[in-house]
Amino acid sequence: MSDYLDPNNEELLKDFFDEADLQIQILEQNILVLENNPSNRDAVDEIFRAAHTLKGASATVQMNELAEFTHVLEDVLDDIRSDVITISSEVVDTLLDSIDIIKAMLEARADGGTYDEDISSVVNRLRGFSGEETPKEPKEKAAKPVPGSSQPVVIEPGVISEYELLEFRGIAGDLKHLYMVDVTFNPDNPMNSVGGIQVFATLKSAGKVLKTDPDFDKLYEDSFYPRVYYYIATDCDKEDIGERLKIPDVITGITIDAIGEAAASKPAAPPKVEVPAQGQAEEKTPSQKAEPKGEAKVSEGRKAAKGGSVLRVDSRRIDDLLNLVSETVINKATFNQIANQFSDAQLDLQTTESTYRERLKELFDTLPDYIESIQKGRSVKEVKKEILDEYGNMFTLFDTFGGKLKNTVSKFRSTNQNLSRITGELQEGVMQIRMVPISQIFSRFPRLVRDVSKSLGKKVNLILEGEDTELDKSVIEDLLDPLIHCVRNSIDHGVEIPSERKAAGKEEDGVVRLKASNEGNMIIIEISDDGKGIDIDAVHQRAIDRGIIHPSKRLSDIEAFNLIFDAGFSTAKEVTNISGRGVGLDVVKKQIEKLNGNVSVWSEKGKGTHFTIKLPLTLAIIQGLLVRVGSEIYAIPISSVVESHRIKPDEIKFIYNYEVFNVREDVVSLLRLNRLFNIASEEEGEYNFVVIVGTADKKMGLMIDALIGEEDVVIKPLRDRYTNSPGIAGATILGDGTVSLIIDVSQLLDLGLRKEIENRRRRAASIS
């Protein structure tokens, strides 16, 4: 993060919010570490450092409500670090509640306002840990210049040497003035230790801060300096700087001296501008009592920050891309040379062709003379030799041209191959930049598991594996909610309460495991628990109650597991704030399928449940199976393709007016894409092509006219009237420039599922 934050600079505000989010993650993670291991000094130090950084940064951008609350939190953390406070469950709960308040404060700023909820109960709890019923006296905190000292640091003005003055002038450049700004601070301000940074940020917005006395690094420590000297270069006059430094409750006095000009003329007494401190000046009118400068900008900056997302990228990946770009530039230059050579070859061809035509015309013009000479008795051999001597070179006119053209074509092919290699590496490099570790979302689950298990009266240990596994940022942003649903489901429905686990011969602490791994170009995420597993009988009864199956129908394990993903399906006996409303796993399935992935579940009674999510590493470029329907080309994500078949028309059967066909004793529903998309298709021939899409437990056959082959496709979003087209996920541009629509398999499967449920109900009704 930058050494300062200018409250009027939106770019730096974006940096602040990104950094604030990072510090909150550090706080939350290490508080949970401390809960399990109170003696972990590294965690204590990390917590204190993060809180201190957040306090100082928020003060410099005038988020006073956040800075003041974090200051109270920092007092408690300081006492923890000094072993004054012992870690307990109550302390951890209060610290986590404090983190929630900090999040809410930042979110309020995100919406353009400030957090105004009553936080007194949490503040009193925090202060109560240190044995205080009232806030600490600010002077006690202010009097701590450095660890171990009890007296404030008083700094006398330094002497500017001639060398420093020359150096200042060199740095100042075209800026007109050099000033020494002497600032005294209010020791009674609860945030007095960050006042020096606030002034630094304000002066930075007016010009260049050349030096501070004490040094800036000392100002950034948690120390109160009653007097600080700032040396600045600026185009602003003294009055303007004085106005900028009217910071309420922070500054008690300002003196601005001109340096440089004063040194050159050496007046007896350098001119000074005395600026009264806020509170010592005359009373302002209501219209003058405006919010501090930068307040509105903070809200605007946060809104701007919400509009985009920040990607932290290893600099080596950027270097690799730059190398590839430089190779591309070289390749471009080579293609330019080849283009020139082709142009030269075209001119050579025109010249050669013209010469050839002229020589050929001469030959035909002289042929009658040669024929006449032969008739007069001249030998054919002699005439032939003369013709070859005169016109034989015309047959070699194209040899030189052909050699040049061959070399140029060879160079073109070589350069094109090189470009293909660079393009492939560039594509891979760009995708690598978009790849982020899954730890970005895994890190949120320790707090979630703690809160959910505590609310349910359960003991749960969370195990995280494969946190370094990387996947596309666009995928990871949409993956959090499905994972939250699965983990909450594992804790609520899977892990038993301690007494039940003990009775079943298990450890009282349940285990929830969250694991990520790579499998080819797919990422596998597994959520498992060692709980009681899925109750097949309860699922069966719930399916009967909902009219999905007939009472006499017995479900296989796989069928029962798949039913829990139906919308509104729940076996919970009571509705809580965690489960029971039938909302959760159906959302998981739909969201994962939108990401071109699939989710499956397996369970063993008494031993636990295992969810498996399979996703493509990226959504920007996928492998697609190109198929033709009529005159249109469609792309089907290869990750959704199970197999393809060529079937005869008589193999298609009807069940309740729906077309199906048998695949290894399994009935698969058919969907004709030409009818779905209203495309004039070919006459039905001897064979039909069918592509089976979906998963092992949920399939559908798409009837097409022809298979074309596999190809990498770049997904482009659709807008306007195409957005709501059923079964279309996007579009891509093929090598010949034509547009191919990409099939949304999940939507088609939903369509097929609705038909299947309808068929089940009809069959159940007919049996009854």
Buried (B, 14 or more C-beta within 10 A) or exposed (E): BBBBBBBBBBEBBBBBBBBBBBBBBBBBBBBBBBBEEBEBEEBBEBBBBBBBBBBBBBBBBBBBBBBBBBBBBBBBBBBBBEEEBEBEEEBBBBBBBBBBBBBEBBEBBBEEEBBEEEBEEBBBBBBEBBEBEEBBEBEEBBBBBEEEEEEBBEBEEEEBEEEBBEBBBEEBEEBEBBBBBBBBBBBEBBBBBBBBBBBBBBBBBBBBBBBBBBEBEBBBBBBBBBBBBBBBBBEBEBEEBBEBBBBBBBBBBBBBBBBBBBBEEEEEEBEEBEBBBBEEEEEEEEEEEEEBBBBBBBBEBBBBBEEEEEEEBEEEBEEBBEEBEEBBEEBEEBBEEBEEBEEEBEEBBEEBEEEBEEBEEEBEEBEEEBEEBBEEEEEEEEBEEBBEEEBEEBEEBBEEBBEBBEEBBEBBEEBBEBBEEBEEBBBEBBBBBBBBBBBBBBBBBBBBBBEBBEEBEBBBBBEBEBBEBBBBBBBBEBBBEBBBBBBBBBBBBBBBBBEBBEEEEBEEBBBBBBBBEEEEEBBBBBBBBBBBBBBBEBBBEBBBEBEBBBEEBEBEBEBBBBBBBBEEBBBBEEEEEBBBEBEBBBBBBBBBBBBBBBBBBBBEEEEBBBBBBBBBBBBBBBBBBBBBBBEBBBBBBBBBBBEBBEBEEEBBEEEEEBBBBEBEEEEBBBBBBBEBBEBEBEEEEEEBBBBBBBBEEBBBBBBBBEBBEBBEBBBEEBEEEEEEBEBBBBBBEBEEEEEBBBBBBBBBBBBBBEBBBEBBBEBBEEEE
